[in-house]
Amino acid sequence: MRHRWIMLGLAVVAALSAFSFVVPTLAQTTGVLEGQVVNGTAGGAAIGAGLTVTLHGFRGDAEVSSLETTTDAQGKFRFEGLDTDPALEYWPEVVYLEVAYTPDEPVQFDEAGTELASTVTVYETTTDDAGIRIDSVHMIVESFDQVLRVSEIHLVGNVGDRTYVGTGVESGQGETILVPLPSDAVGLSFGESVPADRFLEVEAGLRDTEPVPPGRETALVFFSYHLMVGGDTVPLERRFAYPLNSLSLLVAQPGLTVRSAQMESQGVQLFQGREYELYVVGALPAETAVSMDLVPLADGQSMPPTTDEGAQAVAGGSTRGNQDLLRSIGFGLAVLAVVAAVAYPFTASRPAKARRQALNLNTNPRARKLLSELVDLEESYEAGQIDAAVYEEHRSRLEKAVKAL
């Protein structure tokens, strides 16, 4: 794993260095990709002829090709005449029962190879959520005087062998994961790349509409909201609709502390160049309440200066009148902080495959690849394998690439 990052870094540096000096050569279109679509559900239908397979080709951050074919009677597929440039990444994609599937990793030609193989696993579907588990929840709380911003990252898995598509499928949009929200949360906000119709606000909180494939950490939900400071403490209770394996809470320093009989402090940690107090909770049954009091410092210290213009102004207006403003500043942590929170303490010791499953956003496969590289970069830096200058350079490049998507 570590050697993989070093090789990736060298490849990136070499590519950037040579960009202005190499005369483009003609593409070698002699590549062949052979693959098979298999059904991962026990007793599921055999994959036969006529299933469409789309092959997405990415060069850097851009999709440069898209080819289609269909499976034969054995569920096999074949693409010919492919560009064998090792810099190209190929992602085969299959839509089965209206759910899109890709492999965990892309396939790439090496310098001398002209043949590739890939397997795409698909699943039958279910409307039963009995197999849904929350593998981990990561919360980050920041203080802006009379406003607290709470960002949450939920990594959800499925212990069954069918993709959970939720209820309401017959209407064209299944309602899947339920995320209860605090009753006094305002300014609910999502990342800019989240489709406007993905989440539904219901009486109990939020309903996702993305399916949850089998496996650990195969779905990711992230959002932020605000709590208004109306006294010496801000009470917060979180409940989760499914069994929860672990909960971590990062509280930005200075400006805020936490009182909770259920959460154990792990002390102050350095995270993305900023100090946070880390609190953790172990496994919890579904619907178990986690209660805490968020306590702003009495001396009025708040977070260091932030680019979130307008956060201070929110404190002076009414809660109802500031909903739009709160939404506009809601995702100040951006994508990098979300990814780092995912990797931060609990996934660091997991196998590489599990970390990549955690980043399966059920969206553009190139986005999943970039986020996976960000996780590796964070780990390499934390382990002291790359220096600060290299870290900052590559983090900046990856951030720009992710935001561009």
Protein Blocks (a to p, Z undefined) as FASTA:
>chain_A
ZZmmmmmmmmmmmmmmmmmmpccddddffbccddddddfbghiacddehiacdddddehj
bcfbdcdddddfkopacdehiafbfkbccdddddeehiacddfbdcdddfkbcbdcdddd
dddddfbfklpccfbacdddddehjaccdddddddddfbfbdcebehklnopacfbdcdd
dfkbghiacdfklcfklpccdfklpadfbdcdedehibccddddddddfbfbdcdddddf
bdcfbdcdddddehiacddfkbccebjadeehiacdddddddddehiacdddddddfklp
acdddfbghjlmmmmmcfklmmmmmmmmmmmnommlmmmmmmmmmmmmpcfklmmmmmmg
oiafklmmmmmmmmmmmmmmmnopacfklmmmmmmmmmmmmmmZZ
